[in-house]
């Protein structure tokens, strides 16, 4: 065994570094047993280990940077997903509250219109009743009825019958106006629904 071989085996020099050291020994004209070969072997072995450590360090650093970028990307994606979910939830909440507010406003306006319509109808009814009563009393002396048979017939009827007959007559007249009248004033005074609504009632009955 030579000093070169013993030193290479003791230091566990890899084959590439050993070949480079052997080439340096041959180029220098040294003997394998010359103590200088130890320095050459150590130099090549150290250079080989430095290159290996540098390569491992670069690989580890690259892997660490890649893992960091992946973790950052996953964190950003999760944050974006949470932001989108929160935005969607907020939009749904605002839409629901806005729809509720609009519905309540429309209901209040409809109730106010209904109250105004009912008040106006009662007022119109009272005014018309007063006008009719006044005209009837004013024209009582000018009415000349040669035949009071109809009056005697009315006097002969029971009050409940007259009330029932008047109520039925009113509903018949109201129903006739509901189907035929197009005047908004008449329909308003009689508290009738729109004409297209009554026509849909008839169409629905025919569908059945």
C-alpha positions as CSV (number, residue, x, y, z in Angstrom):
1,X,0.0,0.0,0.0
2,X,1.2,3.5,-0.7
3,X,0.7,6.7,1.2
4,X,-1.7,7.9,-1.6
5,X,-3.9,4.8,-1.3
6,X,-3.9,4.7,2.5
7,X,-4.7,8.4,2.8
8,X,-7.5,8.1,0.2
9,X,-9.1,5.2,2.0
10,X,-8.7,6.9,5.4
11,X,-10.4,10.1,4.2
12,X,-13.1,8.2,2.2
13,X,-12.2,10.3,-0.8
14,X,-14.8,9.9,-3.6
15,X,-13.6,8.4,-6.9
16,X,-13.8,11.7,-8.8
17,X,-11.7,13.6,-6.3
18,X,-9.3,10.6,-6.1
19,X,-8.8,10.6,-9.8
20,X,-8.2,14.4,-9.9
21,X,-5.6,14.0,-7.1
22,X,-3.9,11.2,-8.9
23,X,-3.8,13.2,-12.1
24,X,-2.2,16.1,-10.1
25,X,0.3,13.7,-8.6
26,X,1.3,12.5,-12.1
27,X,1.4,16.0,-13.4
28,X,3.7,17.0,-10.6
29,X,6.0,14.0,-11.0
30,X,5.5,12.9,-7.4
31,X,5.8,9.4,-6.1
32,X,2.7,7.8,-4.5
33,X,4.6,7.6,-1.3
34,X,5.6,11.2,-1.3
35,X,4.1,13.1,1.7
36,X,3.0,15.8,-0.7
37,X,0.3,13.5,-2.1
38,X,-1.5,13.8,1.2
39,X,-1.9,17.6,0.7
40,X,-3.1,17.0,-2.9
41,X,-5.7,14.4,-1.7
42,X,-6.9,16.6,1.1
43,X,-7.2,19.6,-1.2
44,X,-9.3,17.7,-3.8
45,X,-11.3,16.0,-1.1
46,X,-12.2,19.4,0.6
47,X,-13.0,20.9,-2.8
48,X,-15.3,17.9,-3.6
49,X,-17.0,18.2,-0.2
50,X,-17.5,22.0,-0.6
51,X,-19.1,21.4,-4.1
52,X,-21.3,18.7,-2.7
53,X,-22.4,20.9,0.3
54,X,-23.0,23.8,-2.0
55,X,-25.2,21.7,-4.3
56,X,-27.1,20.3,-1.3
57,X,-27.5,23.7,0.2
58,X,-28.8,25.1,-3.1
59,X,-31.2,22.2,-3.5
60,X,-32.5,22.6,0.1
61,X,-32.8,26.4,-0.3
62,X,-34.8,25.9,-3.6
63,X,-37.1,23.4,-1.9
64,X,-37.6,25.7,1.0
65,X,-38.4,28.6,-1.2
66,X,-40.8,26.4,-3.3
67,X,-42.5,25.2,-0.1
68,X,-42.8,28.8,1.1
69,X,-44.3,30.0,-2.2
70,X,-46.8,27.1,-2.2
71,X,-47.8,27.9,1.4
72,X,-48.2,31.5,0.6
73,X,-50.3,30.7,-2.5
74,X,-52.5,28.4,-0.4
75,X,-52.9,31.1,2.2
76,X,-53.8,33.7,-0.4
77,X,-56.3,31.3,-2.0
78,X,-57.9,30.6,1.4
79,X,-58.0,34.3,2.2
80,X,-59.5,35.1,-1.2
81,X,-62.1,32.3,-0.7
82,X,-63.0,33.6,2.8
83,X,-63.3,37.2,1.4
84,X,-65.6,36.0,-1.4
85,X,-67.7,34.0,1.0
86,X,-68.0,37.0,3.3
87,X,-68.8,39.3,0.4
88,X,-71.5,36.9,-0.8
89,X,-73.0,36.6,2.7
90,X,-73.0,40.4,3.1
91,X,-74.6,40.9,-0.3
92,X,-77.4,38.4,0.6
93,X,-77.9,40.1,4.0
94,X,-78.2,43.5,2.4
95,X,-80.5,42.2,-0.3
96,X,-82.8,40.5,2.3
97,X,-82.9,43.6,4.4
98,X,-83.6,45.8,1.4
99,X,-86.4,43.5,0.2
100,X,-87.9,43.5,3.6
101,X,-87.7,47.3,3.8
102,X,-89.3,47.7,0.4
103,X,-92.0,45.2,1.2
104,X,-92.8,47.0,4.5
105,X,-92.9,50.4,2.7
106,X,-95.2,49.1,0.0
107,X,-97.5,47.5,2.6
108,X,-97.6,50.8,4.5
109,X,-98.4,52.7,1.3
110,X,-101.1,50.2,0.4
111,X,-102.7,50.4,3.9
112,X,-102.6,54.2,3.7
113,X,-104.2,54.2,0.3
114,X,-106.9,51.7,1.5
115,X,-107.6,53.9,4.5
116,X,-107.9,57.0,2.3
117,X,-110.1,55.2,-0.1
118,X,-112.4,54.0,2.7
119,X,-112.6,57.4,4.3
120,X,-113.3,59.0,0.9
121,X,-116.0,56.5,0.1
122,X,-117.7,57.0,3.5
123,X,-117.5,60.8,3.0
124,X,-118.9,60.5,-0.5
125,X,-121.7,58.2,0.7
126,X,-122.6,60.6,3.5
127,X,-122.6,63.6,1.1
128,X,-124.7,61.8,-1.5
129,X,-127.1,60.6,1.2
130,X,-127.5,64.2,2.4
131,X,-128.0,65.5,-1.1
132,X,-130.6,62.9,-1.8
133,X,-132.4,63.6,1.5
134,X,-132.4,67.3,0.8
135,X,-133.6,67.0,-2.7
136,X,-136.3,64.5,-1.6
137,X,-137.6,66.9,1.1
138,X,-137.3,69.9,-1.2
139,X,-139.2,68.2,-4.1
140,X,-141.8,66.6,-1.9
141,X,-144.4,69.2,-2.6
142,X,-143.8,69.1,-6.4
143,X,-144.3,65.4,-6.8
144,X,-147.8,64.5,-8.0
145,X,-148.5,60.8,-7.8
146,X,-152.0,60.1,-9.2
147,X,-151.8,56.5,-8.3
148,X,-150.4,55.6,-4.9
149,X,-150.8,51.9,-5.3
150,X,-147.0,51.4,-5.1
151,X,-146.9,53.3,-1.9
152,X,-149.6,51.2,-0.4
153,X,-147.7,48.1,-1.5
154,X,-144.6,49.3,0.2
155,X,-146.5,50.1,3.4
156,X,-148.0,46.6,3.4
157,X,-144.5,45.0,3.4
158,X,-142.6,44.1,6.6
159,X,-139.6,46.3,7.4
160,X,-137.3,43.2,7.3
161,X,-138.5,42.3,3.8
162,X,-137.8,45.9,2.6
163,X,-134.3,45.8,4.1
164,X,-133.6,42.5,2.5
165,X,-135.0,43.5,-0.9
166,X,-132.9,46.8,-0.8
167,X,-129.8,44.9,0.1
168,X,-130.2,42.3,-2.7
169,X,-131.1,45.1,-5.1
170,X,-127.9,46.9,-4.1
171,X,-125.7,43.8,-4.6
172,X,-127.3,43.1,-8.0
173,X,-126.7,46.7,-9.1
174,X,-123.2,46.6,-7.8
175,X,-122.5,43.3,-9.6
176,X,-123.9,44.7,-12.9
177,X,-121.7,47.8,-12.6
178,X,-118.7,45.5,-11.7
179,X,-119.1,43.7,-15.0
180,X,-120.1,46.6,-17.3
181,X,-119.0,49.9,-15.9
182,X,-115.7,51.4,-17.1
183,X,-116.0,54.7,-15.2
184,X,-113.3,55.0,-12.5
185,X,-115.5,57.3,-10.5
186,X,-118.4,54.8,-10.3
187,X,-116.1,51.9,-9.6
188,X,-114.5,54.0,-6.8
189,X,-117.8,55.0,-5.2
190,X,-119.1,51.5,-5.3
191,X,-115.8,50.1,-4.0
192,X,-115.4,47.8,-7.0
193,X,-112.2,46.1,-8.0
194,X,-110.6,46.9,-11.3
195,X,-112.5,45.6,-14.3
196,X,-109.7,43.3,-15.5
197,X,-109.9,41.5,-12.1
198,X,-113.6,40.8,-12.5
199,X,-113.0,39.5,-16.0
200,X,-110.3,37.2,-14.7
201,X,-112.8,35.8,-12.2
202,X,-115.1,34.8,-15.1
203,X,-112.2,33.3,-17.1
204,X,-111.1,31.3,-14.1
205,X,-114.7,29.9,-13.6
206,X,-114.7,28.9,-17.3
207,X,-111.4,27.1,-16.9
208,X,-112.8,25.0,-14.2
